[in-house]
Amino acid sequence: MLNGYYEIPMTDAFAGYDMAGLGYAKYEVDYKVYDSDNDLALDYPPGGGSNNAFAYKAGVGVTYNCTDHMAVDLGYEYQGVADTDLADSINSHNVVLSFRYKF
């Protein structure tokens, strides 16, 4: 993923930020559905499957600037995968704590 950040200064040490990212994802789908008698009702895709697709994410958060070039972030990120041939939807919601070097 290639991510970009836009910081909104609140004080000397704290800032809010918005972020967005684009990239590549390789995903694998393998699931089985059983009926009430515990018999295999559906095995899709048979033997499993994987694919490559375009991925994207967006997020918001708060930054604590330790120095002019180092920061600690706490934020929320939504990540999704487009054009999934093997699944209806692939996405995630994440709370992220990270260290960032700014240049």
VMD Tcl script that builds the backbone (N, CA, C; Angstrom):
set m [mol new atoms 309]
animate dup $m
set s [atomselect $m all]
$s set {name element resname resid chain x y z} {
  {N N MET 1 A 0.846 -1.179 0.000}
  {CA C MET 1 A 0.000 0.000 0.000}
  {C C MET 1 A 0.887 1.236 0.000}
  {N N LEU 2 A 0.476 2.209 -0.755}
  {CA C LEU 2 A 1.104 3.526 -0.735}
  {C C LEU 2 A 0.093 4.455 -0.084}
  {N N ASN 3 A 0.469 5.039 1.065}
  {CA C ASN 3 A -0.448 5.860 1.850}
  {C C ASN 3 A -0.014 7.309 1.850}
  {N N GLY 4 A -0.991 8.210 1.873}
  {CA C GLY 4 A -0.730 9.638 2.006}
  {C C GLY 4 A -1.467 10.170 3.222}
  {N N TYR 5 A -0.859 11.115 3.927}
  {CA C TYR 5 A -1.429 11.692 5.138}
  {C C TYR 5 A -1.567 13.198 4.972}
  {N N TYR 6 A -2.626 13.758 5.536}
  {CA C TYR 6 A -2.794 15.211 5.618}
  {C C TYR 6 A -3.024 15.552 7.078}
  {N N GLU 7 A -2.057 16.258 7.683}
  {CA C GLU 7 A -2.148 16.604 9.097}
  {C C GLU 7 A -2.806 17.956 9.290}
  {N N ILE 8 A -3.609 18.052 10.348}
  {CA C ILE 8 A -4.271 19.287 10.740}
  {C C ILE 8 A -3.781 19.625 12.147}
  {N N PRO 9 A -2.832 20.576 12.292}
  {CA C PRO 9 A -2.269 20.891 13.615}
  {C C PRO 9 A -3.342 21.398 14.588}
  {N N MET 10 A -3.285 20.886 15.843}
  {CA C MET 10 A -4.195 21.354 16.893}
  {C C MET 10 A -3.414 22.107 17.972}
  {N N THR 11 A -2.248 21.580 18.365}
  {CA C THR 11 A -1.321 22.240 19.298}
  {C C THR 11 A 0.082 21.965 18.764}
  {N N ASP 12 A 1.101 22.376 19.506}
  {CA C ASP 12 A 2.483 22.094 19.083}
  {C C ASP 12 A 2.754 20.592 19.024}
  {N N ALA 13 A 2.172 19.831 19.932}
  {CA C ALA 13 A 2.464 18.395 20.009}
  {C C ALA 13 A 1.410 17.515 19.329}
  {N N PHE 14 A 0.164 17.954 19.257}
  {CA C PHE 14 A -0.914 17.123 18.731}
  {C C PHE 14 A -1.453 17.631 17.405}
  {N N ALA 15 A -1.875 16.677 16.587}
  {CA C ALA 15 A -2.501 17.004 15.302}
  {C C ALA 15 A -3.505 15.914 14.957}
  {N N GLY 16 A -4.520 16.268 14.209}
  {CA C GLY 16 A -5.431 15.285 13.650}
  {C C GLY 16 A -4.942 14.972 12.240}
  {N N TYR 17 A -5.370 13.866 11.682}
  {CA C TYR 17 A -4.967 13.556 10.312}
  {C C TYR 17 A -6.045 12.781 9.575}
  {N N ASP 18 A -6.031 12.954 8.283}
  {CA C ASP 18 A -6.805 12.143 7.345}
  {C C ASP 18 A -5.787 11.370 6.530}
  {N N MET 19 A -6.132 10.164 6.095}
  {CA C MET 19 A -5.204 9.394 5.270}
  {C C MET 19 A -5.974 8.599 4.233}
  {N N ALA 20 A -5.271 8.304 3.139}
  {CA C ALA 20 A -5.834 7.472 2.079}
  {C C ALA 20 A -4.695 6.653 1.483}
  {N N GLY 21 A -5.023 5.473 0.985}
  {CA C GLY 21 A -4.000 4.606 0.413}
  {C C GLY 21 A -4.533 3.779 -0.736}
  {N N LEU 22 A -3.634 3.433 -1.634}
  {CA C LEU 22 A -3.925 2.583 -2.783}
  {C C LEU 22 A -2.869 1.498 -2.847}
  {N N GLY 23 A -3.243 0.333 -3.356}
  {CA C GLY 23 A -2.245 -0.718 -3.446}
  {C C GLY 23 A -2.772 -1.988 -4.062}
  {N N TYR 24 A -2.118 -3.075 -3.713}
  {CA C TYR 24 A -2.326 -4.392 -4.295}
  {C C TYR 24 A -2.660 -5.371 -3.180}
  {N N ALA 25 A -3.590 -6.260 -3.442}
  {CA C ALA 25 A -3.939 -7.280 -2.451}
  {C C ALA 25 A -4.011 -8.642 -3.119}
  {N N LYS 26 A -3.512 -9.634 -2.429}
  {CA C LYS 26 A -3.702 -11.021 -2.843}
  {C C LYS 26 A -4.581 -11.640 -1.766}
  {N N TYR 27 A -5.714 -12.194 -2.171}
  {CA C TYR 27 A -6.626 -12.780 -1.209}
  {C C TYR 27 A -6.918 -14.223 -1.568}
  {N N GLU 28 A -7.300 -14.979 -0.542}
  {CA C GLU 28 A -7.625 -16.393 -0.714}
  {C C GLU 28 A -8.955 -16.674 -0.044}
  {N N VAL 29 A -9.827 -17.392 -0.735}
  {CA C VAL 29 A -11.146 -17.725 -0.212}
  {C C VAL 29 A -11.279 -19.239 -0.168}
  {N N ASP 30 A -11.701 -19.726 0.988}
  {CA C ASP 30 A -11.938 -21.163 1.155}
  {C C ASP 30 A -12.929 -21.324 2.306}
  {N N TYR 31 A -14.166 -21.643 2.008}
  {CA C TYR 31 A -15.129 -21.844 3.073}
  {C C TYR 31 A -16.039 -23.008 2.758}
  {N N LYS 32 A -16.604 -23.575 3.833}
  {CA C LYS 32 A -17.502 -24.713 3.720}
  {C C LYS 32 A -18.757 -24.414 4.532}
  {N N VAL 33 A -19.902 -24.813 4.022}
  {CA C VAL 33 A -21.179 -24.640 4.714}
  {C C VAL 33 A -21.755 -26.028 4.965}
  {N N TYR 34 A -22.160 -26.269 6.203}
  {CA C TYR 34 A -22.723 -27.567 6.591}
  {C C TYR 34 A -24.206 -27.407 6.903}
  {N N ASP 35 A -24.996 -28.435 6.594}
  {CA C ASP 35 A -26.414 -28.398 6.932}
  {C C ASP 35 A -26.609 -28.891 8.367}
  {N N SER 36 A -27.865 -28.996 8.806}
  {CA C SER 36 A -28.154 -29.354 10.198}
  {C C SER 36 A -27.710 -30.768 10.567}
  {N N ASP 37 A -27.528 -31.662 9.586}
  {CA C ASP 37 A -27.041 -33.020 9.852}
  {C C ASP 37 A -25.521 -33.098 9.829}
  {N N ASN 38 A -24.860 -31.937 9.753}
  {CA C ASN 38 A -23.408 -31.830 9.695}
  {C C ASN 38 A -22.831 -32.465 8.435}
  {N N ASP 39 A -23.622 -32.465 7.361}
  {CA C ASP 39 A -23.149 -32.912 6.053}
  {C C ASP 39 A -22.711 -31.691 5.254}
  {N N LEU 40 A -21.687 -31.865 4.462}
  {CA C LEU 40 A -21.188 -30.767 3.651}
  {C C LEU 40 A -22.247 -30.377 2.627}
  {N N ALA 41 A -22.735 -29.133 2.703}
  {CA C ALA 41 A -23.761 -28.649 1.783}
  {C C ALA 41 A -23.151 -27.822 0.658}
  {N N LEU 42 A -22.044 -27.143 0.948}
  {CA C LEU 42 A -21.438 -26.264 -0.055}
  {C C LEU 42 A -19.948 -26.156 0.217}
  {N N ASP 43 A -19.152 -26.338 -0.778}
  {CA C ASP 43 A -17.703 -26.158 -0.700}
  {C C ASP 43 A -17.337 -25.217 -1.838}
  {N N TYR 44 A -17.184 -23.911 -1.528}
  {CA C TYR 44 A -16.949 -22.928 -2.582}
  {C C TYR 44 A -15.703 -22.137 -2.289}
  {N N PRO 45 A -14.905 -21.858 -3.241}
  {CA C PRO 45 A -14.822 -22.600 -4.494}
  {C C PRO 45 A -14.220 -23.967 -4.224}
  {N N PRO 46 A -14.577 -24.978 -5.000}
  {CA C PRO 46 A -14.049 -26.322 -4.738}
  {C C PRO 46 A -12.518 -26.309 -4.679}
  {N N GLY 47 A -11.989 -26.743 -3.561}
  {CA C GLY 47 A -10.539 -26.774 -3.401}
  {C C GLY 47 A -9.937 -25.431 -3.055}
  {N N GLY 48 A -10.737 -24.377 -2.920}
  {CA C GLY 48 A -10.235 -23.050 -2.580}
  {C C GLY 48 A -9.867 -22.260 -3.813}
  {N N GLY 49 A -9.505 -21.022 -3.609}
  {CA C GLY 49 A -9.114 -20.168 -4.716}
  {C C GLY 49 A -8.471 -18.893 -4.219}
  {N N SER 50 A -7.685 -18.253 -5.059}
  {CA C SER 50 A -7.057 -16.990 -4.706}
  {C C SER 50 A -7.028 -16.095 -5.936}
  {N N ASN 51 A -6.829 -14.805 -5.695}
  {CA C ASN 51 A -6.802 -13.847 -6.779}
  {C C ASN 51 A -6.020 -12.617 -6.341}
  {N N ASN 52 A -5.672 -11.781 -7.292}
  {CA C ASN 52 A -5.005 -10.510 -7.045}
  {C C ASN 52 A -5.972 -9.399 -7.417}
  {N N ALA 53 A -5.963 -8.291 -6.661}
  {CA C ALA 53 A -6.911 -7.218 -6.928}
  {C C ALA 53 A -6.375 -5.886 -6.418}
  {N N PHE 54 A -7.034 -4.825 -6.854}
  {CA C PHE 54 A -6.769 -3.466 -6.406}
  {C C PHE 54 A -7.302 -3.306 -4.984}
  {N N ALA 55 A -6.523 -2.678 -4.108}
  {CA C ALA 55 A -6.936 -2.452 -2.724}
  {C C ALA 55 A -6.881 -0.962 -2.412}
  {N N TYR 56 A -7.692 -0.548 -1.447}
  {CA C TYR 56 A -7.746 0.862 -1.070}
  {C C TYR 56 A -8.023 0.956 0.429}
  {N N LYS 57 A -7.690 2.107 1.008}
  {CA C LYS 57 A -8.036 2.336 2.399}
  {C C LYS 57 A -8.141 3.817 2.684}
  {N N ALA 58 A -8.858 4.137 3.756}
  {CA C ALA 58 A -9.033 5.515 4.213}
  {C C ALA 58 A -9.096 5.494 5.726}
  {N N GLY 59 A -8.679 6.597 6.345}
  {CA C GLY 59 A -8.691 6.622 7.793}
  {C C GLY 59 A -8.577 8.006 8.379}
  {N N VAL 60 A -8.789 8.093 9.673}
  {CA C VAL 60 A -8.647 9.323 10.446}
  {C C VAL 60 A -7.965 8.965 11.757}
  {N N GLY 61 A -7.332 9.973 12.368}
  {CA C GLY 61 A -6.683 9.688 13.637}
  {C C GLY 61 A -6.080 10.906 14.282}
  {N N VAL 62 A -5.338 10.655 15.362}
  {CA C VAL 62 A -4.663 11.687 16.132}
  {C C VAL 62 A -3.183 11.349 16.179}
  {N N THR 63 A -2.358 12.376 16.024}
  {CA C THR 63 A -0.904 12.223 16.048}
  {C C THR 63 A -0.318 12.973 17.237}
  {N N TYR 64 A 0.628 12.330 17.924}
  {CA C TYR 64 A 1.451 13.014 18.918}
  {C C TYR 64 A 2.842 13.142 18.315}
  {N N ASN 65 A 3.294 14.390 18.098}
  {CA C ASN 65 A 4.606 14.650 17.500}
  {C C ASN 65 A 5.677 14.629 18.577}
  {N N CYS 66 A 6.466 13.560 18.595}
  {CA C CYS 66 A 7.560 13.421 19.563}
  {C C CYS 66 A 8.667 14.427 19.263}
  {N N THR 67 A 9.039 14.537 17.989}
  {CA C THR 67 A 10.018 15.505 17.488}
  {C C THR 67 A 9.479 16.047 16.170}
  {N N ASP 68 A 10.274 16.849 15.466}
  {CA C ASP 68 A 9.849 17.369 14.163}
  {C C ASP 68 A 9.706 16.261 13.121}
  {N N HIS 69 A 10.394 15.146 13.320}
  {CA C HIS 69 A 10.393 14.078 12.320}
  {C C HIS 69 A 9.784 12.753 12.790}
  {N N MET 70 A 9.457 12.627 14.063}
  {CA C MET 70 A 8.907 11.373 14.580}
  {C C MET 70 A 7.561 11.619 15.254}
  {N N ALA 71 A 6.623 10.709 15.024}
  {CA C ALA 71 A 5.293 10.853 15.599}
  {C C ALA 71 A 4.718 9.478 15.943}
  {N N VAL 72 A 3.781 9.480 16.884}
  {CA C VAL 72 A 3.029 8.293 17.249}
  {C C VAL 72 A 1.565 8.578 16.889}
  {N N ASP 73 A 0.929 7.640 16.200}
  {CA C ASP 73 A -0.445 7.820 15.730}
  {C C ASP 73 A -1.378 6.813 16.380}
  {N N LEU 74 A -2.611 7.231 16.613}
  {CA C LEU 74 A -3.694 6.340 17.002}
  {C C LEU 74 A -4.862 6.681 16.092}
  {N N GLY 75 A -5.327 5.700 15.317}
  {CA C GLY 75 A -6.365 6.008 14.354}
  {C C GLY 75 A -7.244 4.835 13.984}
  {N N TYR 76 A -8.193 5.130 13.113}
  {CA C TYR 76 A -9.125 4.155 12.556}
  {C C TYR 76 A -8.873 4.071 11.058}
  {N N GLU 77 A -8.862 2.854 10.510}
  {CA C GLU 77 A -8.698 2.655 9.070}
  {C C GLU 77 A -9.740 1.679 8.540}
  {N N TYR 78 A -10.297 2.007 7.394}
  {CA C TYR 78 A -11.162 1.094 6.648}
  {C C TYR 78 A -10.366 0.634 5.441}
  {N N GLN 79 A -10.321 -0.662 5.197}
  {CA C GLN 79 A -9.596 -1.196 4.050}
  {C C GLN 79 A -10.529 -2.095 3.252}
  {N N GLY 80 A -10.481 -1.966 1.923}
  {CA C GLY 80 A -11.327 -2.770 1.054}
  {C C GLY 80 A -10.561 -3.275 -0.152}
  {N N VAL 81 A -11.135 -4.271 -0.798}
  {CA C VAL 81 A -10.559 -4.854 -2.009}
  {C C VAL 81 A -11.631 -4.786 -3.093}
  {N N ALA 82 A -11.267 -4.272 -4.251}
  {CA C ALA 82 A -12.206 -4.121 -5.364}
  {C C ALA 82 A -12.138 -5.327 -6.293}
  {N N ASP 83 A -13.200 -5.528 -7.064}
  {CA C ASP 83 A -13.253 -6.558 -8.110}
  {C C ASP 83 A -12.910 -7.945 -7.590}
  {N N THR 84 A -13.589 -8.375 -6.545}
  {CA C THR 84 A -13.340 -9.711 -6.017}
  {C C THR 84 A -14.165 -10.724 -6.788}
  {N N ASP 85 A -13.501 -11.640 -7.464}
  {CA C ASP 85 A -14.184 -12.668 -8.237}
  {C C ASP 85 A -14.662 -13.823 -7.362}
  {N N LEU 86 A -14.037 -14.011 -6.205}
  {CA C LEU 86 A -14.319 -15.181 -5.381}
  {C C LEU 86 A -15.190 -14.891 -4.166}
  {N N ALA 87 A -15.431 -13.619 -3.855}
  {CA C ALA 87 A -16.222 -13.280 -2.671}
  {C C ALA 87 A -17.047 -12.030 -2.954}
  {N N ASP 88 A -18.174 -11.891 -2.240}
  {CA C ASP 88 A -19.028 -10.725 -2.436}
  {C C ASP 88 A -18.366 -9.455 -1.931}
  {N N SER 89 A -17.657 -9.531 -0.820}
  {CA C SER 89 A -17.067 -8.342 -0.224}
  {C C SER 89 A -15.872 -8.744 0.628}
  {N N ILE 90 A -14.797 -8.009 0.484}
  {CA C ILE 90 A -13.631 -8.192 1.344}
  {C C ILE 90 A -13.269 -6.813 1.874}
  {N N ASN 91 A -13.444 -6.610 3.180}
  {CA C ASN 91 A -13.088 -5.330 3.786}
  {C C ASN 91 A -12.767 -5.544 5.257}
  {N N SER 92 A -12.179 -4.515 5.856}
  {CA C SER 92 A -11.846 -4.613 7.277}
  {C C SER 92 A -11.913 -3.241 7.921}
  {N N HIS 93 A -12.178 -3.238 9.214}
  {CA C HIS 93 A -12.187 -2.038 10.046}
  {C C HIS 93 A -11.114 -2.259 11.101}
  {N N ASN 94 A -10.170 -1.312 11.224}
  {CA C ASN 94 A -9.017 -1.518 12.097}
  {C C ASN 94 A -8.748 -0.297 12.975}
  {N N VAL 95 A -8.371 -0.548 14.211}
  {CA C VAL 95 A -7.808 0.479 15.081}
  {C C VAL 95 A -6.303 0.268 15.039}
  {N N VAL 96 A -5.564 1.348 14.723}
  {CA C VAL 96 A -4.134 1.222 14.455}
  {C C VAL 96 A -3.335 2.147 15.373}
  {N N LEU 97 A -2.312 1.592 15.998}
  {CA C LEU 97 A -1.330 2.366 16.756}
  {C C LEU 97 A -0.026 2.227 15.987}
  {N N SER 98 A 0.581 3.356 15.600}
  {CA C SER 98 A 1.771 3.263 14.748}
  {C C SER 98 A 2.793 4.336 15.091}
  {N N PHE 99 A 4.000 4.080 14.664}
  {CA C PHE 99 A 5.100 5.029 14.742}
  {C C PHE 99 A 5.356 5.520 13.320}
  {N N ARG 100 A 5.530 6.828 13.160}
  {CA C ARG 100 A 5.700 7.392 11.821}
  {C C ARG 100 A 6.923 8.300 11.783}
  {N N TYR 101 A 7.714 8.166 10.733}
  {CA C TYR 101 A 8.832 9.066 10.464}
  {C C TYR 101 A 8.427 10.002 9.343}
  {N N LYS 102 A 8.500 11.309 9.576}
  {CA C LYS 102 A 8.086 12.312 8.594}
  {C C LYS 102 A 9.322 12.949 7.961}
  {N N PHE 103 A 9.277 13.100 6.650}
  {CA C PHE 103 A 10.390 13.774 5.956}
  {C C PHE 103 A 9.872 14.773 4.966}
}
mol reanalyze $m
mol bondsrecalc $m
mol representation Tube
mol addrep $m
